[in-house]
Structure formats: structure tokens, C-alpha cells
Amino acid sequence: MKMTYKIVGKEINNIGYGLMSLNLPRENPISGDEKIAMIKAALDAGANFLNGGEFYGPSLQDNSLTLLREYFEKYPGDADKVVIGIKGGLRLSPMAVDNSPEYTRESIENCLRLIGDRGKIDMWEMGRRTTQDEYIQSLRVIESYVKKGKIGGVTLSEVNANTIRQAAKVVKVVGVEIELSLFHTDPLHNDICAACAELGIPIFAYSPLGRGFLTGKVQKPEDLYSFFRQLPRFQAENFDANLRLVEKVRQWAAKKGCTPAQFSINWLVALSNRPGMPKIIPIPGAASLERIRENIHEFKLTDEDMDEVDSFLKEFNVSGDRTYEAQARWLDSNDTTEVTV
């Protein structure tokens, strides 16, 4: 029997599914029917937490919400089986963060309209944080929709520990979405995981496979999705240096009789049981039925397995930044004083 975790009054399994991959631009586009089949496969495999975005798609009118609406039109009975987390608060063409209360309200209303009557947004979050004053005001806007029963809870995205603690003084925070993987372990050391554990807030770990790098199927930058290969850690000498981690993951996976992707995802699941850690739910994205079924496969890592990983990570340093300069400005650098309620 799979262990579950309760959030916003609903049971969530240990591994979720990220919808971003389904709407990335591709040379060979994925059809609508194929996307729906992939969501169905994820849910059937046990990934009942679906993570999407208003800006995951070609426009703010064609995205994860419209895809979910189509899914529930075909499978109306599944609407009560899933827990849905949505990000908004970004403008497109050009992409820009807007944390104003006015735009936050506009973004939430758009998401509610697009998902339709069958779908329920269980969690909603601003995709990134900018100015302190607007961010805090907009958290209260999101909470007003919770109080009206229109959404289930307030989540945070890509924030640091100080922001998490500040936000928790203003609203009830039901989750924090951050990048966390064997390839990006900063939240284990920069107080983010500690803050979430202290406050009883679960973490939704996006890019648990390091944008495909930890699958073991990437041998050169060209094997990555075109947008991801631009990231500094996949450039020239950085890429080669980081392959050392991939080789180690291959070895660990071979010992457990699983794939590198499965080992990487279940390492995150097992982190939840380590001292001082919050509940961690990885949300891998995939755009093929084979990869979806591979990723949503649970098994137990022992304390000895985890200790072996810890020993390696203590002496391994990822080469290169995780994002490029143009987007680094959107990462939360909040160092303001504590908010007063």
C-alpha cells in the first residue's frame, strides 16, 4: 500500500507529475489526444498531484488549465481523484513577473475560468517573487480566494527561507515549490528545507531529474531539450565535469536494480524521512508514456543508501550556475526584515 500525505484535506501520493513538458514547443508537436493520454497514464500510475502553470503553453489562454479542462471533459470522474497546483502571476510576450495585487487577481480569475467547472485548483502560487510590499499584498489576495472557497490553499514558488517565514506570518502556506534534485541540492543547505520542516510545510520538488540530465540518457548537450542546453551548467567543460554525478547515479541505480531516473526521484522521496527534513514530493515532468511510467515508480532507499549518497555529495560540487543571467534576476534574493502582521 502506498503511503500518502494529506494537504488541503486531500491525500497526495509520494510522486506527482509536472505538466510543463506537455506544452513545450517541439519540432514534432504532441497532439491533444496524446497529452490527455499522458495525464491519464500518470494518474493511473499513482501520480495524483498534477502541477501546472498559467504560463505553461503558447499563451495565457492556452496552457495547463485548458489542457486540464479538456482532460476532465473526457474523464470527468477523475476530477475528484487529483490534487492540482497552479502557478500564475507572469506576463508573456515579453515574459515578466508581476506581483501586483491587481494582476494577481486577474491571473487567478483567468485560471479559474480556463479550468472550467469540473476542475478544482487546490493550490495557487505566484510563479516568482519581486518586491516585498506587492508580494505580501498579493499573498493576501490569494488567501481571499481560499476563504471564498474558490481555491484550496496558498503555495509559494522559488522563494528563500526568509520569504517562507515571512509569508507564513501573513497567510497559511500549504506548500513550497522549488528546484531540488541530486543535481541541485542548495535547498538542503540554505535553510529552505529547514524553514519548511520547522513550519510543517511540504516541498514540491521540480526538475527532480535535473532537466533530464539525471536520466543517464544524456551524453552530450545536444541530447537535452534545446532550451535547457543553454543553461551554464550544460556548457562545454561544465557539462563534462557534471557527468561524474551521472555516472555515480548509474552505479547506485544498478545496485538497486532500477533506472537512474527512478533512483534520483526516490532519493527525494526518501529525503522526507531524514532528520530535520520536511515532506518532499518530487514532480517529474515527461512527455512520453514510457518515461511517465518509469518515473512514477516507488521503492525504498535504505539509510545506508542515503548515507552513501550523502558522502558523495559532500565532496562533489556541480559545475556552472543553474540558470542564465537574464533569469537570475527573478530568483528570490529577499533579505528584508521580518514582516509585522
N, C-alpha and C positions, 0 to 999 in steps of 0.2 A: 504493500500500500504506500503510495507517495505521500510524503509529508507536505502539508500546506501551511500557508501563513495568512492570517486574516488582516485585511486592510479595507478601509471604508465599508466594513461589515461583510466583505466577501472573501472567500477563500482563493488564494493565489498559489499556484504550483511553483516549484523551485526555479524553473527556467521559463522565461517568457519569449516573445517573438517581436522583433522590431520591424516595422513596416517600411522604413526608408528605402531599402533596397528595391522594393517593388516599383517605385516611381522614379528611380534614377534614369536619366537619359541614356539610351543604349543604341548601338548600331543596329541591333536586331531587337526592336521593342517587344516587351512582354504584352500579350493580349490581355484584355479584361478578364476573360474566362480563365486564363492561366493564373492571374493574380488571385482570383477568388479561390481557385483550386489550391493554391499555396497557403492561403489563410486557413482553409479547411484542413489541410494536412497538418499545419502547425497545431491547430486546436485538437485535432484527433490524436496527435502525438502527446498532448498534455500541456501545451503552452497556452494557458487560458488568459494570460496577461498580454494584451496587444498594445504596443507603444507606437504612436503615430504623431504626425505633425501637420498643422495647417500649411506649413511651407514645404512639406514633402510632396512635391509634384510640380507640374509646369506652371501652375498659377494658384492663387489663394481661393480659386473656385473649383480647382481640380487637384485633389490631393488625397491624403489618407482618409479624410472624412467622407469624401464622395465614394471612395473605394469601399469603406465600411458600410455605407448606406446600400450600395449595390449588393454587398455580401449578405446583409440582413434581409434584403428583398428576396434573395434566393434561399437563404437559410434562416427564416425568422425565428425558429426555435433555438438558435444559437445565441440570440441576444442576451438571454439570461445566464448563459454559460461563461461569458467572457467578462474580463475587467479591462477597461480601456483608459489609457493615459494619453493625453494630447498636449503638444507644445504649440504655442502661438506667440503673438507679440513681435513678429518680424515682418518687415515690409519687403516686397520683392521689386526688382527692376528699378533701381539697383537694390540689392539686399541691404537692409539697415535695421538695427534694433530700435524699437520704440516702446519704452516702458511707461509712457504717459497713461494716466487713468482712462482718458478718453479712448485711446487706441486699444488698451487692454479690453475695455468694454466692447468695442467694435469687433475685436478679434474673437472674443468669447461668443458673441451673438452670431458671428459668421459660422463658427464651428458648430454651434447648436443647430443652426439652420441646415448646414450641409449634411450632418449625420442623419437627419430625419427623425421621425417619431419612434422608430424601433430601437435605435441605438441610444445608449446612455454613456455620457462622458463621466467616468468615475473619478478622474483626476485631471487637473488642468494646470499648466505652468507656463510662465514666460520663458521663451527659449534662451534668453541671455539677460544679464543684469547690466544696467548702465548707472544712471545717477541714483544716489541713495534716496533722496526725497521722493522721486517718482516711483521708484521700486516699492518702497514701503506703502505708498498710497495705493499702488496697483494691487499689492497683496490683499489689501482690504477690499478692493473691488472684486477680486476673485472670491474672497470669503463671502461677500454679499450674495453671490450666485449659489454658494454652498447653502447658506441659510434659507434661500428661496427653494432649495431642492432641485435646482437646475443642473448642478454638477455635484460630484460626490465629495471632493476634497481638494485642498491646495497642495501642489507639489512645487519643487524648486529645480532649476536646471543649471548646471555648470556654475556653481557658486562655491565660495570658500567657507571655511569653518566659521569665521566671524559673521558672515551673512546668514548662515544657517541659524546661528544662535540668536541673531537679531530678529530674523523672520519668525522664529518660534515664540518670541515675546509678543508679536503682533497678531499672528494667526495660528491656527492649528496646522502644522505642517505634517502631511501624511506620507511624504516620500521625497527623496532627493535623487535626481538623475545626473550621473557623472560618468566620465570615461574612466574605466577601471579594467585592467587586464594584466596578465603576466608581462605585457609589453608597456604598460603604463601603470606603475604602482604608486605614483605620487600620493594619492589619497590615503594610503596606508601610513604615510609619514608626515603629512602636512596638516594633521588634525581634523581632516574632513570625516574620516571613519570614526574617530574618537568622539567628535561632536554628535554624530548621528547615533552612536551607541549610547552616549550619555542622555540623549533626548528621546530614545526609543523610536527613532525614525529609520525606516528601511531605505536601502540604496538600490536603485535600478542601474545596473552597470551596462552602459552602452559600449559598442565596439569591443566586446569581450574577446574577439579574435584579432585585435589589432588591425582592423580593416582588411582582414583576410590573411595577414602575414603569418599568423599562428596556425593556419590550417596545414602547414607543411607542404602546400601545393604551389607556393610562390618561390621560384628560384632566381628570378630577376625582376627588376622594377616593372618591366613590360607585362608581367603576369598579373599585376594589380589593376583594379579599375582605374581608368585614366585620371580621374580627379585625385584619387588617393596617391598616385605615384609622384605628384607634385610636392608632397609633404617632405620637409627637410630630412626626416629620419629614413626616407627611402631614396635619398640621393647618393649616388656614387659610393664613396668609401663608407658612409654611414650604413647603407644597405648591407654591404658585405660584413661589416662589424656586427650588425644585429642578427645576421644569420646564425651566429653562435647560439643565441637563445632558441631559435627554431630547431636547431639540431638537438639541443638538450630536451626540448619538449617532445621531439620524436622519440628519444630514448625513454623518457618517462612513460609515454603512451605505449610503447612496445612492451614495457614491463607490466602494464596494467591490461594489455590486450584490447586497447581502444585506439581511436584515431587521435592525432594531435589536437584537432578541434575539440573533441569530446573531453580530452584531459584538461585543456585550457578552460573550458566552460565549467567543468565540475570542480576545478580548483577554486573558482569563485564561489560556487555553492558551498564548498567545504569551509571557506573563509568565515562563513557565518558562525561556525562552531568554535572558532579560535578565540582565545581570551581577549576581551575588550573590543570585539567586533560587533557591528550591527548586523541585522539580517541583510544579505546581499542577494539580489535576484538578477542574474545576467539576462540581457535581452538581445541575443544574437539576431542579426538580420540575414536573410538568404533569399536568393531568387531562383532556386531550383528545388524540386520536390526531394531529390536525393540529399541535398545539403540540409534542408529543413529537418528531415528525419534523422540525419546524422547528429545535428546539433542538439536536438531535444531528446537526449538520451542520458539518463541519470545513472550514476554508480557512485560507490563510496570511496573516497580517498582516506587512507589511514593517517594517524598522527605522524607516523614515520614518513609517509609520502610527503606530507606537508612540511615536515622538518627538512627533508632533502631539498625541496623547492626553496625554502627559506634560506638555506645555506648557500645555494647557488645565487639567488637574487641579491644577497648581501655583498657579493663581490662582482656582480655584473652590472654595468651601467649602460643603459640604452644610449646609443649614439645619435645625436640630432634632436631638434625640437619636435614636438608632436604636431604643431600647426605652423603655418607660414605667417609672416609678419602682418599681412593685411587683416587676418582674422584674429591674431593675438590680442588686438586691441579690445576684442569683445570678451576676453576671458576676465573673470571677476577678480579685480585687484582691490577689493574693498578693505580699507584699513581704517574706517571711520570709528568713532566712539560708539558705545552701546546706545541703542535707541531707548527712549523712555516711552512708556505706554500711557 
